[in-house]
Amino acid sequence: MREDKVETGAKRRGEPVRQRVLDAAERLLHDGKAEFSMRDLASEAGVSFATPFNQFGSKPAIMHALSGRRIDAMMARFDATPQPPQAADRVALAIDIAVAVMLDEPIVNRAVMAWIGTGGAASGEVRSNSTALWAHALGDGAGLLPLRRDEACRILPAQLALAFRGALSFWTAGELDDEELGPAARKIADTLLQAYSFD
C-alpha cells in the first residue's frame, strides 16, 4: 500500500503543472466543493499557493479551462466513433456524445457550467471551441440543400453552439433532467437543420 502511495505521488509530481491543477479542481468539484478557494486548490494539487494563480490567473479562468477539457473530450470521442456520411446524422451523433460527456460527471459539469455562466472579467474560448465542435460535426454539409450548403456550414456551427449551450443552461439550473438533455438538444438541432434540409 505504501509503495502505491509513493508511486502515485511520484506520478503526480511528474505531471504538467497545469494538468495537476485542473485535475485537483475536478476532484474538489466532484466532492461538492464548488466554492473551493485557491488555497484549497493548491493544497489538493500539491503545489504552492501561488501556482494556480501563476498558471491561470483566477478561479473563473480555471473553470473556463475545465470547460475546454469537456469540449476536447467531446471532439476526441466524436473522432474515435464511426461517423455517418450525412451532416444531420453527424450532428445527432455529436449531440449524443456531448451529452454523454456531460453526464459522465454531472456534479462536476454542472458546477463548471454554473461558473462559466456567471460572466465576469475572466473570459475564455468556450463559444469558439464549441462552435469548432459543431463545425467539425457538420463536416462538408453532405445531405443538406446543395444551394444552401455553404451558407449552412458558415452559419449553423455558431447556432448549434448557442442551442446546445442553452440546453445545458437549463440542465445546469435543474430545469431539464439528465434524461431530457439529449432529446431537448436534438430537437433544437433538428429545428435549425430543417432550414437547410430537403423536405
N, C-alpha and C positions, 0 to 999 in steps of 0.2 A: 504493500500500500504506500509506504513511504517513497519507494522508487517511482511509483506512478506520479506522486505529487512533485517529486524533483523533476521528472521528465516533463510534466505539464508546465511547471514553472519555467524550465529552460526553453520550452517551445514558445511560451508566451513572450519571453524576453526577446526571442528571435524574430517575432512578427513585426512587420512595419508598424510604426507607432500609430499612424492614423487609423489603421485597421483595428489595433488594440483598443483605441478609444471608442471607436464605433461599436465594436463587439461588447465592450463594457456598457455602453449606453443601451444597447439592446437587452442585455441581461437585467439592467435596472428597470427598464420599461416592462419587461416580461414579469418582473416581480411586483408590478403595480406601482412603481416609484416614478411616475411621470414628472413629479416635481423635484427630481433629484437636483442637487447643487453641483456646481463644477468641482467642488471639493470631494463630494461623494463619487463623482465620475472618475476623478483622478485616482482615488483610493481603489475603486473597483478595477480600474485598468492597470494598477500597479505602476503608475507614473507620477512624476512630480505634479504639484498643484498647478504649475504654470503650463504644463504640456497641452492640455485641452485648449487653452486659450491660444497658445502658440500655433497649434495645428489648425484650429478652426475659427478662433476669434470670439465665438459666442455659442451659447446653447442653441438658439434658433438655427445657426449655421450647421450645427451638428445634426439637427432634425432634418434640414434640407439634404444633408449628405446621406442620412438614412433613407430618405425618400428616393434619392438617386440609386441607392442599393436595390430598392424594390423594383425600380424600372429596369435596372440592369438584369435582375433575376428574371423578370418577365421576358425581356429580349432574349436572354440565353435559353430559356425554356422554349420559347417560340422557335428559335433557330434549331433546337435539338429535336423538334417534332416534325414528322412528315406533314407537309403543307398542301392543302388543296389548291388547284390552279385558279379558281375563281376568287376575285377580290372580296366579295361578300362573305364567302366561306372562310377566307383567311382572317377577315376582321372578327368573325364569330369565334374562330379558334383563339385569336389573340385575347378576346374578352374572357373566354373560359380560362385561359392561362393566367391572365391578370387577376381575375377573381380568385383563382386557386392560390396564387402568391399571397394575396391579401388575407385569405382565410387560413393560411398556414400558421400565422401568428397574429390572430385578431387583436389581442390585447396590445401588443407592440404596435401594430399597424394603425389601430385607432388612435393611439397616443401620438404617433408621428403625424397622422393626418390632422389631428386637432391642433398640433403645434404649427404646422405649416399653413393651416387655415386662418391663423390669427393675424397674419401680416406683420408688419413691423420693419425695423431697419435692416434686418438680415434678409437678403433676397437670394434665391437660389436659381436653379435652372430646371425646376420641376416642369414648368409649362413646355419649355423647349425639348426637354428629354422625353416627356410624354408624347408630344407631337411627333418626335422622331420614331417612337414606337409604333404609332398608328400609321405613319407614312410607310414604315417597313412592312407592316401588315397588309396595307393596300397594294404594295408592290407596284406593278405596272398598270393596275386597274383592269385586269382581264375580266371580261364579263360585264363591264359597265358600258353604257351607251358610247359607241365609238366617237361620236361628235362631241361628247362632253367629258371624255376620259381624261384629257389633260387638265381640264378645269377641276374635275373631281380629285385628281391626285394632288392638285395645288391647294384646294380648299378643305377637303374632308379631314385630313390629319389633324388640323387645329380644332375643327369642330368635334371630332371624335374625342380628342383630349379633353376638351371642355365638358363634353357629355359624360365621359367616364368619371371625371373629377366631381361632377355634380352628383352622380350616383354614389360615389364614395363619401361625399359630404353628408348625404342623408344616412348612409350606413354608419358613419362615424358618430352622428348625432343619435343613433338608435332608432331612427325612423324607418329604416329598412333592416329586416332580419338578414342573417347570413344567407338563408335560402333564397331571399328575394333579390340579393345584389346582382347575381348573374342575369336572371331574366329581365330585370329592370334595365341593366346596361345594354343587353341585347336589343331590347325594344327600342331604345333611343337610337342605337346604331342603325337598326333596320329603317327607322324613320328617316334618318339622314341619307342613307344609301338609296332610298326609293327615288329620290330626285334624279339619280344618275343611273337607274337600272331600267331594264326592259320591262314592259307591262306584263 
